[in-house]
C-alpha cells in the first residue's frame, strides 16, 4: 500500500500545442498509473474539438480524470477543481505509488499543488457597473482597462476571456489589490511529493504547431461544434479562444478566414502568457518537448 513518503505526483505543464498530452500518456504508461487533467475546458462534454481534448484512443490507453465529466452548463471554479483533483488523487494513490497531472491551466495547477487563499468579497455595485461598461464598450475596452489598472494580471491572465477580465477588474476596483497578489495564507502541504515538469519548444516551431492545430480543428468540424453550442453562448465556459471568434463569425462580424486567423493569433498570445505564468514557478524543471526518451528523463527528475 502506497504511503505519503512514497507517493509522487508528476505535473506536466507548458503552453498549448507543446506536446503535453503525448508526454503525459507515455509517462503514465511507463508508471502504470492514471492522469488527472488540469485543463479548465476539457472537462466539458460538449467542448471537444476546440479544446484539443485527448482522442478516444488516447483516453482508452490511460485512465483520465476530469475529462468529459461535466455538462457545459456547469461552472467549475479553481476552488472546485482543488477539491475534485484531490479526490481523484486519493483514488489513484489508494492503489498506485504515482499519478500524473497534465494541463495548461496554471491556476488549476497552483490550486492543486499549493491550495487557494480565501478571497475577500467584491462590491456588487462595482461588479454591475463594470459589466455594464463591458457590454457597452466591448472586449477592447475591457482589455485596456485591465491592462491599465491591473497590469500584472494582464501580463499573465487570460486576456481574451471576458469573465476572467471582469473578475480581475472588479476585484481590484473593490479591494485596491490585484487578484494576482492576494496570496497571504501559508502554502498547503500535500501528502505526496510533487515533481513539476515544463515542456517547451522553440517559438517558431510552437507557433507553427498552433497554426496547424487550428487548421486541423476547422477541418475536423469546429464550426459545427460551435454552432451546436449557440444556445449556451452566454456561458462563461464558452468565452474562450476558439469559440468566441467563431461566434463573431456566425454573427457576421467577420469572415471565416478572419475568424480562423484570430483564433491562431489569440492562441499564440495565450501560449506566451502560459509560459510567462509557469516560468515564474522556480520548481519547474524544463525540457525541450522533442527530448529523446522524454518520459525516462522525467522519471529521473
GIWORA-V673713 format. One line per field, one symbol per residue. ss: DSSP state (a for helix, b for strand, c for the rest). Layout:
# GIWORA-V673713
ss->???
This chain:
# GIWORA-V673713
ss->cccccccbbbbbbbcccccaaaaaaaaaaaacccbbbccccccbcccccccccccaaaaaaccbbccccbcccccccaaaaaaaaaaaaaaaaccccbbbbbcccaaaaaaaaacccccccccaaaaaaaaaaaaaacaaaaaaaaaaacaaaaaacccccaaaaaaaaaaaaaacccccccccccccccccbbbbbbbbccaaaaaaaaaaaaaaaaaacaaaaaaacaaacccaaacccccaaaaaaacccccaaaaaaaaaaaaaaaaaaaaaaaaccccbbbbbcccccaaaaaacc
